[in-house]
Amino acid sequence: MILVTGAGGKTGRAVISALVQRGATVRGIVKSAAAAEKIRALGAEAVIGDMLNVEDMRRAATGARAIYHIAPNVNPDEIEFGKTAIAAAKTEGVERFVFHSLCHSQIEALPNHWWKLRVEEKIKESGLNFTILQPTPYMQNVLGQWHNIMERGAYEIPYQPTTKLGMVDLADLAEVAAKVLTTEKTYDWATYELAGPEVLTQHDVLETIRRVTGREIRLEIISREDWCNRARKGGMAERAVEVFYKMFGFMEEYGFWGNPGVLDWLLGRPARRFEEWFNGVWKSRA
């Protein structure tokens, strides 16, 4: 049995799907009955509980030989989520602990990175057999623009078009996670940076979208303040809004990418490039 925490999000569902495809028995912990149904539809067990509650986490971890720990995205309780998951793993005798971190967790200027670095530290102090995965931003984040692209012919970004990102396909990340979780010993005590195979400006992203869709999509730059106001109106917590504001500024100034060599090695093939991924999305949705 493999427990996936934070199982209701896109990362959790992708990892569960990849594990099920490899024949693993999987359980996910989620917050609601609706999320539990989605997890069961993927072929996994579901437990409804609070990831900050030690007893709920122990109940979810009972009988698990491995945990894939994903904390809720950009959450100021990241460190507490990590501590609770580690405590449950140790109490229930879980053999392996795999942590979903992010690339360049050492960036102190970005709170969400710094929180994950602190969790990495707690894992290394725990004595658990661990693997830490550190992906760059997902290609799938572009799908948040799907309505704009299709209905308005616009691609909106809250930073300058020269901003460089090395995006990774979530499916590649999930494939690596499933491989790590179902392979004995090879990936123990390791920290792996999972960076996409290209460093693309937003001009590059836009040109790919235009080429694949055959549409004359325009680029629209919105201010970070405008993006944050929209996020607040959509119900995002103020602390998360503040983190995204800092993140966008950092990416605009410094970019965000890593070396793709480790990802290629773990996959046993070249990682998917952005155009290949977007073309597949376009064919499936158009």
N, C-alpha and C positions, 0 to 999 in steps of 0.2 A: 504494500500500500504506500502511495506517495501522496502527501498532503500538500495542496497548493493554497497558500493564504492569499487574501485579496483576490479571490478567484472570480469575482463578478466583473472585473474590468477587462478591457480588451487584451491586456497582456496575460492575465490569468486564463482567460478563455482560450487564447492561442496556445499557451503552454499545455493546458489540459488536452486540447485536441491533438497536439503533437505526441503527447504521452499515450493517449488512447490508441493512436495509430501504430505505436510501437508495442501495443499489447499490454501496457501497464495498467494496474488497478489504481484508480485515482480518486481522491476525495478533495473537495473544495470547501473552504469556509467562506460564507457570504453573510450579508447583513439582513436579507429579506427573503420571503418565500418566493417572490417573483424571480429574484436572482438565482435561487436554488433550483427552480424549474429549468432555467437556461443551462445550468451546469449539468443537471441530469440529462437534458436533451443531447449533451455532448458524449454521454456514456460514462459519466462520473457520479460518485456519491456526493451528496451535499449535506453540510452541517450549517445551521443558522446560528450565528453567535457574534459576540463582540471580540474583536482581535486585541482589545486592551484588557480583556478579562482573562486572568490566568486560568480559571477553571474552564471557561469556554474553549480556550486554546488547548488545554490538556485533553479535554473531551475530543476535540477534533484530531489531535495527534495520537490518540490511543491506537496502537497497532501499526502505526506508520513506521516504515524503515527509513524514509527520507522526507524532508520538508523543502519545498521551494517557497521562499518567503518573499512576498511582494507587499509592500506597505501602500496604503492609499496615496495617490499622487499628490505631491507638493503639500504634505500634511505636517504641521508643526509638531505632532506627536510621533514623528518618525522614529525617534530614539526609543520611546516607550513601546511602540509596536515591536521594535527589534528585541528589546529586553524581554518582553512577554513571550515572543516566539522562541527565543533562546531558552528561557526558563522551562517552557512546555517541552521542548525537545530534550532537555537534560532530564527532566522528571520522568518522561515517558520512555526514555532509553532509545531515542531515535538515532540511527546510525550515521546519517549524513544530513548536513544543513547547507542548502544552496541559497545564496542571497542575490536577489535582483537589485543591484546597485545602479550606478550610471558612470559613464566615462568621465574621467578627470574629477573624481569625487574630492580631490584635495583642494578644489577652488574655494577658499574661505569666503570670498566675496559673494558667493551664491549660497544662500541658506540651505536649499534643498540638497546641494552637493555636500555641504559641511555636515548636515544631519546624517547622510548616508555614510560618510567617512567615519563618524562616531559609531555607527552600527557595525561597520567593518571591524573597528577596533574591539567592540564588545564580542564579536564572533571569534576573533583571534584569541581573546582572553578566556573564552569559554571552555576550551579543551575539546570542542566538537570537531568532528571531521568535516571540513568545510570546502566549498567552492564559491567564489564570488564572480558574478558576471557583471560587466560594466558596459552596457550598450550606449551608443550615441542616439540622438533623436530618431524617431521612426519615420520612414517614408509615409506611413499611414496617417501621420499628422496632416498631410496635405489634403486628406479627405474631408477635413473640417471646412475646406473651401469648395467642396463639390457643388453645393447649391449656387454659390457665386459664379463658379466657372460655367455651369450649365445654364443658369437662368439669366445671369447678368453679363456673362462674358468677361468676368473680372477675376483676377487673382490678387487677393489682399494680403499685405504683410505689414507688421508693426515695426519694421526696421528697414534700413537702406537696401536697395537691390544688390549692392556689392557684398552683402553679408554672405559668408561662406559657411556651408554646413556639410558634414559628412554623414548623411542619413543611412540608416540600416533598415532592411525589410524586417518587420516584426515576425514574419514567417521563418526567416533565417534564424532570428534570435530564439524562437520557440523550438526550432529543430535542434539547435545547440543545447538548449536547456534540457530537452528530452533525452538527448544523447548522454549528457553529463549525468543525469539522474538515473539512467538505466545501465550505465557501464561501471563495472566494479574497478576501483582503485586508480584507473588511468588519470582521472581528473581530480584526485584528492589534493587538498592543501594548496589549491591554485587560485590565482586571481587573473581573470582574462578580460582584456579590453576588446569589445566587440564593435568595431567601427565599420561603417559602410565603405564600399570600394571606391567612391568618388568624393571629391571636394567640389561642391557645386555652389556657384553664386545663385541668387534668386533670378537673375537674368537667364542662367542656364536652366533652372527649373521651369521658368515660363516658356522658354523656347521648346523644351521637351513636351510640355502640355500642348502647345500650339501644333507641334509636328504630329503628335499622336492623334489629337482630336480633329485636326484640319480646320480649326477655328482660329479666328484672329482675337485671341484673348488679350486683354489689356492688363497692365500692372497698376495696382492702386496701393499707394503707401498711406497707411493710416497712422496717426500719432499713437504712441504708447498710452497716453492719457485716454484717448478715445477707446482703444482696445480694453483698457482697464474698466472704464465706465460701462462698456457693454458687458464685460464679464460680471461686474457687480449686479447689473440688472438681471443677468441670467442666473443669479444665485450663488456665484462663487464667493467663498469666504474671503474676508479682507486680507488675512495673512497670506493666502494663496495668491491673491491679486498682486500684493507687494512683491512676492517672490518672482512672479512672471515679469513684472516691470523690470526688476534687476536683471533677470535672465536675458530679456530681449536687448537691453543695453549692452550687456557683456558680449552677446553673440555679434551684435553690430560692430563693436569695437575690435574684438579679438577673433571672431569666428568660433566654430565648434566642430572639431573633427579629430580623428585618431588614425592609427596605422591599421589597415585592413588585413594584414598578414595573419594574425591570430585567428580571425573569423574564418578566413579561407581554410586554414589548417584544421580547425575544429569541424567545419562542414565537410571537408574532403573534396571540395569543389570551389570554384569562384563564387563569391557572394553575389546576389542579384544586384544589378545596376538599376538606377532609377527609371530609365526608359523601359527596360524590360518589365519592371514591376507596374509602372503606370499603364503600359500597353495592355497588360493582363487585366487590370482594373477596368480600363476603358471597354475592352471587348466584353467583359462580363456585365457591364452596366448600361452600355449604350443601346 
